[in-house]
Amino acid sequence: MAKSYLQLQESEGHLLAAASRLYSAYLTTNQFTGDNQADLMKKSIRESIQMAHAIDAAIIADAEVD
């Protein structure tokens, strides 16, 4: 496997952590068929982003307060 350089922004790292937990859960359940790894990974990423948007809409972060 070729090496690649990757540097995630902080928010991307948080989304990767959430997505990887979802992905891991999918791989250990009956939703994993052996042929749908890529689809489950994409689903995990989409759901992590949806959760982030929902949290952002529901919470006022300290930095957002005047």
C-alpha positions in Angstrom: 0.0 0.0 0.0 1.3 3.4 -1.0 1.8 5.9 1.8 -0.2 9.1 1.7 0.0 12.4 3.6 -3.1 13.4 5.5 -3.8 16.1 7.9 -7.3 16.5 9.2 -8.7 19.6 10.7 -9.9 19.3 14.3 -13.6 19.1 13.4 -12.8 16.5 10.7 -11.0 14.4 13.3 -14.1 14.5 15.6 -16.3 13.5 12.7 -13.9 10.6 11.9 -14.1 9.4 15.5 -17.9 9.4 15.4 -18.1 7.8 11.9 -15.6 5.1 12.8 -17.6 4.1 15.9 -20.8 3.9 13.8 -18.9 2.0 11.1 -17.5 -0.5 13.6 -21.0 -1.0 15.0 -22.4 -1.7 11.5 -19.6 -4.2 10.8 -20.4 -6.2 13.9 -24.2 -6.4 13.3 -26.3 -8.3 10.8 -26.3 -5.1 8.6 -22.9 -6.2 7.3 -23.2 -8.6 4.4 -19.6 -8.8 3.3 -20.3 -6.9 0.1 -21.5 -3.6 1.6 -18.4 -2.3 3.5 -18.1 0.8 1.3 -21.8 1.6 1.6 -21.8 1.2 5.4 -18.7 3.5 5.6 -20.4 6.2 3.5 -23.6 5.8 5.6 -21.5 6.2 8.8 -20.0 9.4 7.5 -23.3 10.8 6.4 -24.9 10.0 9.7 -22.0 11.6 11.6 -22.4 14.8 9.6 -26.1 14.8 10.2 -25.5 14.4 14.0 -23.0 17.3 13.9 -25.5 19.5 12.2 -28.2 18.6 14.6 -25.9 19.3 17.6 -24.8 22.6 16.1 -28.5 23.6 15.6 -29.4 22.6 19.2 -26.4 24.0 21.1 -24.9 27.4 21.5 -21.1 26.9 21.9 -19.1 29.0 24.3 -17.3 30.7 21.4 -20.7 31.6 19.8 -21.8 33.7 22.8 -21.1 37.4 22.6 
